[in-house]
Amino acid sequence: MPNSRPTKTTRKTAKEAVGDPRNSSLYVGSTEKTFQILHAFDHPKRQMPLSEIATLSGLDRSAAQRLVFTLEALGYLRRVHNTRDYALTSKVLQFSYNFLCAHELLHKAAPYLVDLSSTLGETTNLQELDGHEVVYVGRYPGRHLINVDIMVGSRLPAIFTASGTAILSHCSAEEREAAIEATQLRALTPHTVTDKGLLLERMQRAAETGYAIIANETVLGDIAVASAILDEHGHAIAAITIAVPTTRWTKERVEEELAQHVQVVATSISAKKFFS
């Protein structure tokens, strides 16, 4: 006799979905398209007409028009006065504000970084690894700010930075190579190291010394020294950096006078986060 009980149909959740999450029944394509519109403004041109937004977002003009209209109605986009261009509004900053307010590590690291910046008169940063990039989540300018274009939210290829090198120095050989493979090895300055062997060598050197020093590779006139912040399992979750200008510092002097500071502070933040 056949079973009269209804057959239970199961659907895979996003976590259970195999492969591309876009294949999951939980994935909302229209949400992805909305973010494609917002990410069109990642490009250097911050104001643009609908046609350019559609091109940069990879959407057809009709879909882009509907989404732009909706985002404008919600207050996240605005029409630039006397033009046909659109731009982001300050309402977008609410997401950044919410992120920073809820960032436990930033709150515990901030007093150390402020004190370090005040004591040395130099700029200090807190950076996290996001994929193959480092993102600035905290920045405390000293008396001699080097680059005004770098601010909270700025991103740089991890393998070209002191902070990224310091973090990756605590990763496995496979993870280090993956970070290099994921990065376009294109020089950002005439001094950017793009040789895979040399990049791996300095990650290993940072693993041995506990800090990384890089000069002029992402910004000309900049020397940065960084040390990683570790979680309770010894995994690197972020890095602190001191950035100084080449007009007043050399790599040798940075190593002699500043490397110990980033190591001590990184160790203190690691202990405070997990044992206080």
Buried (B, 14 or more C-beta within 10 A) or exposed (E): EEEEEEEEEEEEEEEEBEEEEEEBEEEEEEEEBBEBBBEBBEEEEEBBEBEBBBEBBEBEEEBBBBBBEBBBEEEBBBEEEEEEBBEBBEEBEEEEEEEBEEBEBBEBBBEBBEEBBEEBEBBBBBBBBEEBBBBBBBBBBBEBEBBEEBEBEBBBBBBBBBBBBBBBBBBEEEEBBBBBEEBEBEEBBEEBBBEBEEBBEBBBBBBEBBBBBBBBBBBBEBBBBBBBBBEEEEEBBBBBBBBBBBEEBEBEEBBEBBBBBBBEBBBBBBEBBEEE
